[in-house]
């Protein structure tokens, strides 16, 4: 009887017919010359999970498991063919598949929790040198030349809900405005996303935000709540404020003018300046607001996990399309790990699941368990026979 390998089990979160719908939409196999998008996805996922550092490693390792290719719906690969596909097959296909998986997980999260805490931030992907400079040289900012990944995650589970890859000179808040806002959710982001009109859109959508005020913001205090005088409490003040100016400069209009919001000042250790938080949540205790902003650190840990465990810092190709394809394949691999964990009811961390998968990617778990049961039964039968022999 055929048993699925670990790799095939992982792909249950992305059924082949679903993937082929995206292939048809983008006509991704039109000029593939027999090397299909499914073959490319599996080869790149193998590279992500195995930690392969080159196309040659992927070719050698993937082809060494030829006995399992038939049941995965793939075949042997050639590194030159894979390199051509990475350069020429549009990364938009893999971006759309990634978005589909995020939407699937997002629905599950919203069914379980109606008031998600969502963290929004970006991380740079530095790219310099031969091949990269051709397309990154004209769109860098003062800190990074390369790309930037913008991600919105659910804090409780580190589940990505939205992901966008842009040039580093694209402002964070420009991408933030494009992300859908869900009523009842709380969005936490740093002051790089300072746009009062966008904050007002979040307020109008029935959602909440927690962020930081800039130092030069003009505010007037409407009301002030009493703060417990305790050495253990980091809350220095809790105030209801309004923006002073409807027109902060030029022809710009501040649509949040006239609508109250909240300013919570939080002390920090080590003599650092206090945090001045902005939120439209007028009900939650100040300590809860401070804790929500502290949880923003979770997205930094998410980026650290991705960069340490999957391959989004060293790339198999130097074209923009190849780099984006590899980034979205890394996110697809992460999302399938997440879905697999949920389907199997596993309690291990994603790191442990990835480690086990890496050690036995083409292992047939059910077959191994059946062989273990057979060996156990034979050993028990042999022990009974030995016990029955006359002394």
N, C-alpha and C positions, 0 to 999 in steps of 0.2 A: 504494500500500500504506500502511495506517495505521501510524504509529509513535507510541509512547508519549511523552508529555511528561515532563519531569522530575518534575512533581507526581504524575503517575500512577505513575512508577517508585517514588517515595517511599512511596506507599500500598500497594505490594506487601507490605510488612511487616504490613499490617492488611487482609487480604482482606475484601471487602464481606460475604460470607456469615457470616464470624466476627463482624463488627460487628453484623449483624442479629440474631444469636442473643442478644446482650446487649440489643439494643433490645426484642426480644420478652420477655426476662426481666423487664425493668423497665417494659414497656408504654409505652415512651418516645414512641411515635408516636400514642398513643391520642387525645390532644387537640391534635395538632400543626397541625390545619387546613391540611393539605397541605404544610407546611414540615417535612420529615423531620429526624430526628436526624443522618442522613448529611449533609444539606445544611448543618446547623449546624456539624458537625465540620469540614467542608471550608472553610467561610467563616472559622471561627475559626483554623484552621491557616493559611489564607492570611494572616490578620491577623498571626499570630505570625511567619511567614517574611518577609513584606513589611515588617514593622515599622509597620504602620498604627496610628495613634494615636486613631482614632475609628471609630464605626460608619459614618459617611459615607465615610471613606476606604476601608473594606472594601467597601462597596456599590459605589462608583465603580470601584475597581481590579478587584474580582472580576468585575463585570458587563462590564467592557471586554474580557474574555477569553471571551465567550459562545460563540465557535466551538469551544472546548475543553470546554464543560460536558457535552455529550452523552456523551463517552467517559469522563468522570469520574463519570457517573451523578448529576449535579446540574443545577441551573438557576440563572437569575438570582435574586438575593435583594433584599429590601427591608430597610432598616435598622430600621424599626419592627417588622417580623416577627422579625428576628434579636434585637432587644432583648427582645421578649416571650418568645422561646424561652430566652434566657439567664436570664431571671427565673423562668420557670415550669417548664421541663423540668429534672428532677432532675439535679443534678451527680453523683449516685451512678452513673449510666450511664457517665460519662466516668472516674470513679474506678475502676470495674470494668474498663473497657477498658485503662486505664493499668496496673492490677495484672496483667492478662493479658499485656501486653507485657513487664512486668518479670519475670514468671515464665518467659516464653519465653527472655528473655536470660539469666536466672539459670541455667536448665538448661544452656544452652550454656557458660556460664562454669564450671559444676561439671564438665562433661564435659572441659573443657580443663585445669582446675586443681582438684585435690581439696582443697587446703588454702588457700582464699581468705583474703586479708586484707581484712576488712570494716570500714568506717568508719561510725560512727553519730553524728549530730548533728542540730541543728535550726537554723532561721533564721527571724527574725521578718519579718512583712509588715505594716508600719504602715498603719493605715487610720483616718483621722480626718476629720470634716467632715460636711456635710449628706448624709444617707442612710446613711452608715457608722455614725454615732453611735447610730442606732436599735437596732443589734444588736451593736455592739462595746463599748458603754459599760459593760455590766454584767459583762464577763468579761475585763477587761484585768488585767495585772499592773503592778508599779511601773515597768517600763521600756517596755512595748509595749501599744498598743491596736490590735487588728486580728486577725491570724491568725498561726499558726506552722506551718511545714512541717518535719516530721520525716522524715529520709531515711537509709536504709542503702545504701551504695554499695560496689562492689568496687573496691579501691584501684587495681589495675593498669590498669583500663580506664575508670574513672569511670562504671561501669554501675550505675544505680539498681536495687536489689533489692527495696526496700520504700519506700513513701511514704505518709505520713498527714498530713492537715491538721487542726489542732485550734485551739481558742482559746489565747491566749498564757498563760493561767493554768493550763493543764494541765501537770503536771510532766513533764519529759523522761523520767524513769525509768518513769513510768506507761505511756508509749507504748512504751518499750524492752522492757518485760515482755511486751507483746503480739506482738512480732516473733518469728518462728520462729528457732530455733537449730539450725544444721547441725553435726553432729559433724566435728571436724577443722579447722573454720574458726577464725580468730582475729579477735576483735571488739575494736576500739579505740574508746574513747570518753573524754570528759573526766569530771571529778569531779562534774558535774551529774547523772550517772547512778549516784551512790553509793547502792547498796542491796545489803547483804551477802547477803541471801537470794537476790536475783536473780543475784549473782555465783556463788552456790552452785549455782543451777539451770544456769548455763552450764557449770560444772565437772562436774555430774552428767550433762549431755548429751554429754560427751566433746569439748567445744569449749574454746577458750582465750580469755582476755581480757587486755587491757593498758589500764590506766587509772591514775588518781592517787588516793592516799590523802588523806583530809581531815586537816587539821592536828591535830584533837582526837581522832584515833583511838587507842584503847588497844591496844597490841601488846606481845608479849613475844618476844624473839629466841631461836630454837631453835638456829640454826647460822649461821655466817658464812663465806662463801667469800673466799679471798684475792683481792685486787685488784691488778692490775699497777700499779706505781708509775711512771707515765709522764706527762710533761707533755702528751702528745697525747691521753690517754684522759680522757673526761669522767666515767667511772664512779668515784664516791666510795666506795660500799659496795654489797655484794650479799649479802642476808641471807634466811634462811628464818625466817618469823615465824608466830605464831598470835594470834588475837584473845584478849584477856584475859577479856572478859566474855561469858557466854552470854546474859545479859539486859542489853542496853545501856541500857534505860530503859523504865519502864512495864510493860506486859504483852508487849512485843516479845521475840521469841526470835531470836537470831542462829544460823542453821543452819550457818554456816561455822565456828562455834566448834569447835575440836578438829581441824580440817583445816588442814594447813600451806599457806601460800602464800608468795609471794616479794616482798621489798621491795628495789627497786633505786633507789639515789639517784644522780642525774645532775647534774653541775655545769652551770651556764648562764653564758653570756658577759655582760659588762656589769655585773657585780656583782649580778645578779638572784639571788633565793633558789633553791637547787637544787630540781629536780623529784624528788618521792618517788613512784615508780611502784609499782603493785600488779599482780601477774600470777599466774596459776596455771600458767604455763609454767615448769616446774622444770628443763628441759633446755637450752634455747637460751642462748647466751652473753649476758651482760648488755648488751653493745654492740648485739646484735640486738634485744633488748627495747627499748632506748632508741631505736633506729632505727625500730622499728614505731610507737612513740608519736609520733616526729617526723613520720612519714608521715600522721598524723591531720590535718595541715594540708591534705592533699589534698581533704578534704570542704569546707573553707572556700573553696578555689579552685573547686570544683564549684559551690557556691552563687553565687560571684562570676560565674562563666561564665553561669549561668542568668539572673542579674539584668541582666547587660550585653548578652546576645545575644537573649534572649526577653522577652516582655512579661508580667512578674509583679510589676511595681511600680506601673504605671498601668493602670487597669481600665476596661472598656467599660460596666460596670454597677455600681451601688452596693449591690445586694442581696447577701446572703450566698451565695445560690445562684449568682448571676452571677460573683462573685469566684472561688468554688471551681471553677466550670466552666472559667474562663479559666486557672486554675493547672494543673488536670489536663490541659487541652488543650496547654499549654506543655510539660508533661512527656511527653505523647504525641508531640508533635513532636520532642522531644529523643530519645526512644526510637526513633522511626522513622528518624531520622538515623543513629543508632547501628546499627540493623539494616541499613539501606541501605549503610552503609559496609562492613559485614561481608559482605553478599551480593555487592557489587561488587568486593571485594578492594581498596578504595581505601586509599591510604597517606597521604592528606592529613589534616590535623587536622579535627575537627568544625567548627571556626570557618571554615576554608577551604571546606569542603563547604557550609556554610550560606550563605557569601558567594556562591558560584557558583549555588546554588539560588535565592537572592534575586535575582540578576541575570537569571536565565533560567528562572523557575519554569514557564512554559508553553511553553518551547522544546522542540521535538522533536529530541532529540540524534541519533538514528539518521538522521533525514532530513537534518539539517545535515551529518552526516558523508558521506552519500551524495552530496549536492550538491557537497561539497568534492572528493570523488573524481572526479566527472564533470568539474568545472572543471579539475582537474589533468590528466585524460586529454585533454581538448580542447586544453589549452595544450601538452602534449607532442606531440600530433598536429600542431598548427600549427607547432611548432618543427621537426619532421621534414620537413614539407612545404616550409618556407622553406629548409631546408638542401639539399633536393633540387632547387631551382630553379637553372637555369643562370645563371652570372655574366655 
